[in-house]
Amino acid sequence: MADAKTFFETTLPQKISNDPAKAKMVGAVYLFVIDGDGGGTWTVDLKNEPGVKSGDAGGAECTLKLDVESWNALQTNPQSGMQLYFQGKLKVTGNAMLATKLQQILGA
């Protein structure tokens, strides 16, 4: 399992470039804010020009805030998102329904 920095700067951009059409099918812009050692902030555009940018590039329709431990749990099991949300470990702002589409890109 890659840490958040490796995932957002290497793994996810590779997944997107391997299948940009699949990424565009998600059709949204996300902001991930991951707190803790190895965390950071990334904008994931799966709508306009599919890709990942470090920091808040603006235009996010859905923002997900969580700590590194919760990120690791989510990456290990993308279906755990609802559980993390109801435990208060994953905070979603903006269009929360868009968060449900992330399994398509976060999963293996």
PyRosetta script that sets phi, psi and omega in degrees:
from pyrosetta import init, pose_from_sequence

init()
pose = pose_from_sequence("MADAKTFFETTLPQKISNDPAKAKMVGAVYLFVIDGDGGGTWTVDLKNEPGVKSGDAGGAECTLKLDVESWNALQTNPQSGMQLYFQGKLKVTGNAMLATKLQQILGA")
pose.set_psi(1, 128.5)
pose.set_omega(1, 179.8)
pose.set_phi(2, -82.0)
pose.set_psi(2, 148.0)
pose.set_omega(2, 174.2)
pose.set_phi(3, -70.8)
pose.set_psi(3, 171.0)
pose.set_omega(3, -175.3)
pose.set_phi(4, -58.3)
pose.set_psi(4, -44.6)
pose.set_omega(4, -178.3)
pose.set_phi(5, -60.2)
pose.set_psi(5, -47.2)
pose.set_omega(5, 179.2)
pose.set_phi(6, -63.6)
pose.set_psi(6, -41.7)
pose.set_omega(6, -179.5)
pose.set_phi(7, -60.8)
pose.set_psi(7, -50.0)
pose.set_omega(7, -175.0)
pose.set_phi(8, -77.8)
pose.set_psi(8, -21.9)
pose.set_omega(8, -177.0)
pose.set_phi(9, -103.6)
pose.set_psi(9, -13.8)
pose.set_omega(9, -179.2)
pose.set_phi(10, -130.5)
pose.set_psi(10, -60.0)
pose.set_omega(10, -172.6)
pose.set_phi(11, -63.9)
pose.set_psi(11, -53.8)
pose.set_omega(11, -176.8)
pose.set_phi(12, -65.8)
pose.set_psi(12, -45.0)
pose.set_omega(12, 176.7)
pose.set_phi(13, -57.4)
pose.set_psi(13, -35.7)
pose.set_omega(13, 178.1)
pose.set_phi(14, -66.4)
pose.set_psi(14, -44.0)
pose.set_omega(14, 177.4)
pose.set_phi(15, -58.9)
pose.set_psi(15, -43.7)
pose.set_omega(15, -178.4)
pose.set_phi(16, -65.5)
pose.set_psi(16, -44.6)
pose.set_omega(16, -178.5)
pose.set_phi(17, -69.2)
pose.set_psi(17, -27.3)
pose.set_omega(17, 177.3)
pose.set_phi(18, -69.6)
pose.set_psi(18, -30.2)
pose.set_omega(18, -178.2)
pose.set_phi(19, -149.0)
pose.set_psi(19, 70.1)
pose.set_omega(19, -178.1)
pose.set_phi(20, -61.3)
pose.set_psi(20, -29.0)
pose.set_omega(20, 178.8)
pose.set_phi(21, -65.5)
pose.set_psi(21, -41.3)
pose.set_omega(21, 178.2)
pose.set_phi(22, -64.5)
pose.set_psi(22, -41.6)
pose.set_omega(22, 178.1)
pose.set_phi(23, -60.5)
pose.set_psi(23, -44.8)
pose.set_omega(23, -178.9)
pose.set_phi(24, -66.0)
pose.set_psi(24, -24.6)
pose.set_omega(24, 178.4)
pose.set_phi(25, -64.8)
pose.set_psi(25, -27.2)
pose.set_omega(25, 176.2)
pose.set_phi(26, -64.4)
pose.set_psi(26, -42.9)
pose.set_omega(26, 170.4)
pose.set_phi(27, 68.2)
pose.set_psi(27, 41.5)
pose.set_omega(27, -179.9)
pose.set_phi(28, -153.1)
pose.set_psi(28, 163.7)
pose.set_omega(28, 175.7)
pose.set_phi(29, -113.5)
pose.set_psi(29, 127.8)
pose.set_omega(29, -176.3)
pose.set_phi(30, -117.4)
pose.set_psi(30, 149.6)
pose.set_omega(30, 171.0)
pose.set_phi(31, -119.8)
pose.set_psi(31, 123.6)
pose.set_omega(31, 176.2)
pose.set_phi(32, -106.4)
pose.set_psi(32, 126.9)
pose.set_omega(32, 175.8)
pose.set_phi(33, -120.6)
pose.set_psi(33, 108.8)
pose.set_omega(33, -176.0)
pose.set_phi(34, -116.0)
pose.set_psi(34, 115.0)
pose.set_omega(34, -176.8)
pose.set_phi(35, -89.1)
pose.set_psi(35, 144.3)
pose.set_omega(35, 175.2)
pose.set_phi(36, 115.2)
pose.set_psi(36, 177.2)
pose.set_omega(36, -178.6)
pose.set_phi(37, -63.6)
pose.set_psi(37, 122.2)
pose.set_omega(37, -178.2)
pose.set_phi(38, 91.0)
pose.set_psi(38, 0.3)
pose.set_omega(38, 179.5)
pose.set_phi(39, -88.7)
pose.set_psi(39, -164.1)
pose.set_omega(39, -179.7)
pose.set_phi(40, 161.9)
pose.set_psi(40, -167.8)
pose.set_omega(40, -180.0)
pose.set_phi(41, -127.4)
pose.set_psi(41, 130.6)
pose.set_omega(41, -179.5)
pose.set_phi(42, -139.8)
pose.set_psi(42, 143.9)
pose.set_omega(42, 173.1)
pose.set_phi(43, -103.1)
pose.set_psi(43, 126.1)
pose.set_omega(43, 179.8)
pose.set_phi(44, -113.7)
pose.set_psi(44, 109.9)
pose.set_omega(44, -179.3)
pose.set_phi(45, -96.4)
pose.set_psi(45, 111.5)
pose.set_omega(45, 177.0)
pose.set_phi(46, -116.5)
pose.set_psi(46, 29.8)
pose.set_omega(46, -175.3)
pose.set_phi(47, -131.7)
pose.set_psi(47, -61.2)
pose.set_omega(47, -172.7)
pose.set_phi(48, -85.7)
pose.set_psi(48, -74.0)
pose.set_omega(48, 175.8)
pose.set_phi(49, -122.1)
pose.set_psi(49, 92.0)
pose.set_omega(49, -173.4)
pose.set_phi(50, -50.5)
pose.set_psi(50, 126.9)
pose.set_omega(50, 179.5)
pose.set_phi(51, 169.2)
pose.set_psi(51, -178.6)
pose.set_omega(51, -177.8)
pose.set_phi(52, -125.1)
pose.set_psi(52, 133.5)
pose.set_omega(52, 176.0)
pose.set_phi(53, -122.8)
pose.set_psi(53, 139.9)
pose.set_omega(53, 177.3)
pose.set_phi(54, -72.1)
pose.set_psi(54, 137.2)
pose.set_omega(54, 179.1)
pose.set_phi(55, 87.8)
pose.set_psi(55, -173.5)
pose.set_omega(55, 179.7)
pose.set_phi(56, -94.7)
pose.set_psi(56, 103.8)
pose.set_omega(56, -178.5)
pose.set_phi(57, -85.1)
pose.set_psi(57, -1.4)
pose.set_omega(57, -179.2)
pose.set_phi(58, 82.4)
pose.set_psi(58, 163.0)
pose.set_omega(58, 176.5)
pose.set_phi(59, 81.0)
pose.set_psi(59, 8.8)
pose.set_omega(59, -179.1)
pose.set_phi(60, -67.4)
pose.set_psi(60, 134.5)
pose.set_omega(60, 177.1)
pose.set_phi(61, -93.9)
pose.set_psi(61, -19.2)
pose.set_omega(61, -178.4)
pose.set_phi(62, -145.9)
pose.set_psi(62, 125.4)
pose.set_omega(62, 178.8)
pose.set_phi(63, -113.2)
pose.set_psi(63, 131.5)
pose.set_omega(63, 178.9)
pose.set_phi(64, -117.5)
pose.set_psi(64, 123.3)
pose.set_omega(64, 179.4)
pose.set_phi(65, -118.6)
pose.set_psi(65, 129.4)
pose.set_omega(65, 179.4)
pose.set_phi(66, -160.1)
pose.set_psi(66, 167.8)
pose.set_omega(66, 178.2)
pose.set_phi(67, -93.7)
pose.set_psi(67, 171.3)
pose.set_omega(67, -176.2)
pose.set_phi(68, -59.4)
pose.set_psi(68, -41.2)
pose.set_omega(68, 180.0)
pose.set_phi(69, -60.8)
pose.set_psi(69, -44.3)
pose.set_omega(69, 179.0)
pose.set_phi(70, -68.3)
pose.set_psi(70, -36.6)
pose.set_omega(70, 176.3)
pose.set_phi(71, -59.2)
pose.set_psi(71, -45.4)
pose.set_omega(71, -179.9)
pose.set_phi(72, -60.9)
pose.set_psi(72, -40.3)
pose.set_omega(72, 177.6)
pose.set_phi(73, -63.9)
pose.set_psi(73, -42.1)
pose.set_omega(73, -179.7)
pose.set_phi(74, -66.9)
pose.set_psi(74, -39.1)
pose.set_omega(74, -179.9)
pose.set_phi(75, -69.8)
pose.set_psi(75, -37.4)
pose.set_omega(75, 178.7)
pose.set_phi(76, -67.2)
pose.set_psi(76, -39.8)
pose.set_omega(76, -178.1)
pose.set_phi(77, -139.3)
pose.set_psi(77, 89.4)
pose.set_omega(77, -177.8)
pose.set_phi(78, -55.4)
pose.set_psi(78, -23.4)
pose.set_omega(78, 178.7)
pose.set_phi(79, -74.0)
pose.set_psi(79, -8.3)
pose.set_omega(79, -178.7)
pose.set_phi(80, -79.2)
pose.set_psi(80, -1.3)
pose.set_omega(80, -177.6)
pose.set_phi(81, -55.1)
pose.set_psi(81, -44.0)
pose.set_omega(81, -179.5)
pose.set_phi(82, -64.8)
pose.set_psi(82, -41.3)
pose.set_omega(82, 179.0)
pose.set_phi(83, -62.0)
pose.set_psi(83, -46.1)
pose.set_omega(83, 178.7)
pose.set_phi(84, -62.0)
pose.set_psi(84, -38.9)
pose.set_omega(84, 179.2)
pose.set_phi(85, -62.4)
pose.set_psi(85, -49.0)
pose.set_omega(85, -177.7)
pose.set_phi(86, -71.3)
pose.set_psi(86, -19.9)
pose.set_omega(86, 175.2)
pose.set_phi(87, -84.5)
pose.set_psi(87, -5.1)
pose.set_omega(87, -179.3)
pose.set_phi(88, 80.0)
pose.set_psi(88, 11.2)
pose.set_omega(88, -178.8)
pose.set_phi(89, -90.3)
pose.set_psi(89, -15.8)
pose.set_omega(89, 177.5)
pose.set_phi(90, -124.7)
pose.set_psi(90, 117.7)
pose.set_omega(90, 178.9)
pose.set_phi(91, -106.7)
pose.set_psi(91, 130.4)
pose.set_omega(91, -178.0)
pose.set_phi(92, -121.1)
pose.set_psi(92, 127.1)
pose.set_omega(92, 175.0)
pose.set_phi(93, -123.7)
pose.set_psi(93, 161.0)
pose.set_omega(93, -174.8)
pose.set_phi(94, 86.8)
pose.set_psi(94, -145.3)
pose.set_omega(94, -178.8)
pose.set_phi(95, -81.4)
pose.set_psi(95, 95.3)
pose.set_omega(95, -176.0)
pose.set_phi(96, -63.3)
pose.set_psi(96, -26.6)
pose.set_omega(96, 179.2)
pose.set_phi(97, -63.1)
pose.set_psi(97, -27.5)
pose.set_omega(97, 178.9)
pose.set_phi(98, -66.5)
pose.set_psi(98, -26.9)
pose.set_omega(98, 179.9)
pose.set_phi(99, -62.2)
pose.set_psi(99, -30.5)
pose.set_omega(99, -179.2)
pose.set_phi(100, -68.1)
pose.set_psi(100, -21.0)
pose.set_omega(100, 179.7)
pose.set_phi(101, -79.5)
pose.set_psi(101, -11.7)
pose.set_omega(101, -174.9)
pose.set_phi(102, -67.4)
pose.set_psi(102, -24.2)
pose.set_omega(102, 179.9)
pose.set_phi(103, -57.2)
pose.set_psi(103, -30.0)
pose.set_omega(103, -179.5)
pose.set_phi(104, -62.6)
pose.set_psi(104, -31.5)
pose.set_omega(104, -176.2)
pose.set_phi(105, -106.6)
pose.set_psi(105, -28.0)
pose.set_omega(105, 179.9)
pose.set_phi(106, -79.6)
pose.set_psi(106, -29.1)
pose.set_omega(106, -179.2)
pose.set_phi(107, -67.3)
pose.set_psi(107, 169.4)
pose.set_omega(107, -177.9)
pose.set_phi(108, -63.5)
pose.dump_pdb("model.pdb")
